[in-house]
Amino acid sequence: MHCVTSERKQLEDHFRQAIQEAPNAMILINTNGEIVLFNRQAENTFLYRAHEVLGKSMETLVPERYRPAHQALRSGYIAHPEARPMGLGRELYGLRQDGTEFPVEIGLTPIDANEGRMVLAAIVDITARKAVLLQIENALQEKTVLLNEIHHRVKNNLQIIISLLNMQVNTMEDGGARNALMDSQIRVRSMALIHQLLYERRDFSRVELGEYIQKFGQLLLSTFGSTLKNSQLKIITSPEPIHIELQRATPCGLLINELVTNAIKHAYPHGEGTIWVKLNKIDEKLALLVVEDHGVGLKEKTAPVTNKSLGLQLVPILAEQIGGSINCHDNQPGVRFEVCIPLIDEKNEL
């Protein structure tokens, strides 16, 4: 029996020595919340000598305004002890002997000793870490403001280009030249809309395609209202957000522009009809964009790349730029374009 007691005492001595040499502040308290062990790093952290706090309440090391709540939390933990790693729970503060406060992170470990249940608290001063995080947050805020201003200015500059093109259109007498300038104008508008959405949403990494298509449809109706006559433009988008990252957003917007404007201008030259624009998810990796009509169809039963229309020649190039694929189908009558668009991996967004 004496041998067992001696071994236990030796183990406790080793345990206390290990705590004394620990690189973090280590404080051992009993069920009454009294400090029974205060290591060297705790002395350096709280600016107390061990003999000055032994036997005192743990709340001595807590700012006064937090003491009532801390006492209740301590009592609750002692009643239901479990190992609690650092970084969990609420933000905590320590109080040094000189009255200064500092943010801390605390890990708790219940320990059974000869004197009864104990709690070992490992405490880390996170002042430097919080300062670094604050610097990072400030830098991110500055970056956000800068990017917001950049997209706002790009949008405004594109609007100026649109206005200049419009002035040029009004001076042109040649119908073909006017149409070419108007086509360029709507292409620039499709790009300006990308920057407008980025500016409005303050999300500079991606664009939600459903919202883009809905707003672009409104823009087209205001531009081509007289061309549509009795025809309709119906836009059906997925209720689930479909995102595409910034570097692919502009060619994707241009691709949508070419397909929809081509249908508006050529699908129903002599009567009324409907142009559908549909966007849906195929799966987590792909979305399907469909632009279709029941109009006159393509004059040349060829692939878009060999079509004489500049817009349709651009379509496969733009599809390649977004990493997608495009197929053209005879809608009997009319034409149906299907574009498979690779999506952002939401778990590994850029």
N, C-alpha and C positions, 0 to 999 in steps of 0.2 A: 504493500500500500504506500509506504514511504517512497519507494522507487517510482511509482506512477505519479505521485504528487510532485516529486522532484523533476521528472521528465516534463510534466505539464508546465511547471514554473519555468523550466529552461526554454520550452517552446514559446511561452508568453514573452520571455525576455528577448528572444530572437525576433518575435513579432514586433515588439516595441522598438527594437533597434532598427528594424527594416523601415518602420514608419518614420523614425527620426531621420533616416538617410534618404527618404523619398524625395524626388525632384519637385513634387507638388506640395502645396499646403495640405496637411493631413490633420484632422481634428477628430478625436474620439469622444463621444458624449454618452452619458448613461440615460436611463429611462426618464429621469427627472429633467433632462435637458442640460445637465451640468457637464462642463468640460473636464475630462479626466486625462486627456493626452493632447499636447499641442507641440507639433514638431518644429524643427528649425526653420523650414520654409514658411510655415505659418507665422512664425515670429517675424520673418522678413516681410511677409505680405501684409500683416495687420499691425506691425510696429509695436507689438506687445512682447515682453519676455514671458516665457511659459508660466513662471510662478505668479505672474500678475493676473492670469485668467483661469488657472486651475481651480475648480470648484465653483466657478461663476457660470451663470446661464449662457447658453449659446447666443441668446438674443443680445448679449453685450457686443457682439460683432456685427449686428444688424442695425441699419439706420432706424431711428426711433419711430418714424412714421410707418415702417413695415413690421414692427415687432408684434402687434396683436395678431396680424394675419400669419406671420411666420410661426408664432407659438402654436396656433391652431393646426397649421400644416405639419409641424414637427410632431405634435401629439397624434395626429392621424396616421403619420408614417410609422411611429413606434407601435401603434395598435395593429397596424397591418404592414409589417416590414417586407420589403422585397428589394433586390438589387436594382438600382436605377442609374443607368449610364448618364454621362454628361450630355448636355445639350437638350434634355427633355424638360418640358414644363415651362413655367413662366420665367420672365427676366428677373434676376435677383441682383442685389447690391450688398456689398460688404462695407463695414465701417472701421477705419483705422483708428488707432489711439489718438492721432492728431486731429480727428474729426472729419477727415476727408472720406468721401464715398467713392466706390469704384465698382464697376460691373463685374460679376463673377459667374462662373459656370460650376455647378456642383454635381458630383456623383456620389450616391449613397450606397453603403453596403451594410446590411445587418450582421452582427457578430455576437455569438454566444460565448461569454466569458464566465470565470468563477464568480464575478460580482453580479452576474445576470446579463440581460440583453443589453447590448451596446450598438451604437450606430457609428460607423466610420465615414466621415465626410471628406472627400477629396475636392479641393477648391482651387480653381484656376482664375487668376486675374486676367480678364479679357479686354482690358482697356486698349491695348495696342491693336488687338484684332478688330475691335469696333471702330477704331480710328481709321484703319485700312479700309474696312467696309464702307465707312462714310465717304472716304476719298473715291472709292469705286462708284458708289451711288451718285456722287456729285459729277464724276466724269461721264457716267451713263446719261445723267440728266442733261449735261452740256451737249453730248452727242445727239440725244433725242431732239433737243432744241435746234441744233445745227441741221440735222436731217430734215426736220419739219420745215425749216426755212428753205432748204435746198429744193424740196419737192414743191413748195409753194411758189418759189421763183421759177422753177422749170415750167410749172403749169401756167403761170402768168406769161412767160416768154412764148410758150406754145400758143396761148391765146392771141398774142400779138401777131404771130405768124399767120394764124387763122384769119385775123382781121385784114392783114396785108393781102392775103390770097383773095379774100372777099372783095377788097377794093379792086384788085386786078381783074377778077371775074366781071365786075360791073363795067369795066372799060373794054372788055373783049367783044368783038362783033362776030368772030368766027365761032360757030356752034361747037365744033370739035374741040377747040382750044378751051372754051368755057367749061365743057364737061370734064376735060382733063384736069383743069384747075380745081373744079368742085370735088373731083375724086381725091385729089391731093389734100384738099381742105378737110374732108371727112376722115382721111387717114390720120392727119395731125390731131383731129379731135379725139380719135380713139386712143391716141397716146396721151393726150392731155387728161383724159378721164382717169387713166391709171394713176397719174400723179395726184389728181384731185382726191381719189379714194384713199391713197396713202396719207395725204395731208389730213383728211377728215378723220380717219380711223387711228392715226398715229401708230400704225403697225407698219414698219418699214421693211419687213422681211417677206411679206406675202400679200396676195390679193385674193379676196373671196370672189370666185368666178360668177356665182349666181347673182350677187349684187351688181357686179360689173355689167353682166348681160342685161339685167333689168334696166339699169340706168342708161346703158348704151341704146337699148331699144327706144327709150323715151327721146333720146337725142336724135335717133334716126327718124322717128315720127315727126319731130319738129322740122327736120331737114327735108324729108321726102314726102311730106303730107300730100302735096299736090300730085306727086308721081304715083302714089298708091291708089288714088281715086277711091274706088269702092272696095279695094282690097283691104285685108286685115293682116296685122303682124301679131301673132300669138306667141308669147314667151312663157315657157314652162320650165322652171328650175327646181332642183332638188331642195326640200326643206332642210336637208343636212348640209352644213357648210362644206364647200369644195374649194380648197386653197391651192394656189400655184405660187411659187416663190418669185421674188421680184425680177430676177434676171430673165425669166421666161414669160413674165406678165405682158410685156410690150408686144413681142411677136405673137403671143396668143390673142391679144386684143386686136391686132392687125388682121390676124387670120379670121376672127369672128366678123370683123368689118367687111372683109372681102367677100365672104360667103353670103352674108345677109344683104349687103348693098347690091350685089349681083342679082340676087333673087328679087329684091324690090324693083330694080330697074328693068328686068327682063322677063320675069315669070309670067306676068299677066298684062301684056301690052294692049289687049283689046277688051278686057272685061274684068270682072271681079273674081277674087279668090283669096285664099289664105296662105300665108307663109308661116311655118312653124319653126321656132327655135327652141330646142329641148336640151337640157343639161341634167345628166343623172350619173350617179356613181355605178360603175360596174362592180368594183370591189374596193378594197382598201388601197389598191395601187393604181387603179385606172378610173377615169371618168369618160363618159361618152357624150360628145356634143353632136347634135343632129340639126341640120338646116335643110328643110324640105318644103316642096310645094307641089301642086298639081297643075302647073302651068304648061307652057309650050316646050319645056325641056331644053337641053343643050342643042344648038343647031348642028354642032359637030359631035358625033358619037365617039369622042376621043377622051383620053385622060386629060385632066386639067392642065398638066404641064405643057401639052402640045396645043392647047386652045389659044386662039389669037388674042383673047381678052387678057390684058395685062394683069387684072385682078386675079383671074384664075391661074395665070402663070405663077403668081406670087404664092398661091395657096400651098403647093407642095413644099416650097422653100421654107415657108413659115412653119409648116407642120414639122419639118425636119429640125428647125431651130428649137422647138419646144420638146423634141424627143418623141413626138407622136407619130401616128400614121393616119392617112386619110383614104377613104374609099368613096367613089362616086357611083350611085346606082340609078338606073332608069326607074322612075316612079310610076310610069305608065298611066296617065301622062305625068309630066313633071320630072323633077330631079331631086335626088336625096343625097346629101353629103354627110358622111359619118367620120368624125374625128375622134380617135382614141388619145386621150391626154394623160400622161403619167402624173400622178399626184405626189405631193409632199408626203414623206413618211412622218406622220404627226409625232412619233416617238423620237425622231432624230431630225427635227426641223433645222433649217439653215439659219 
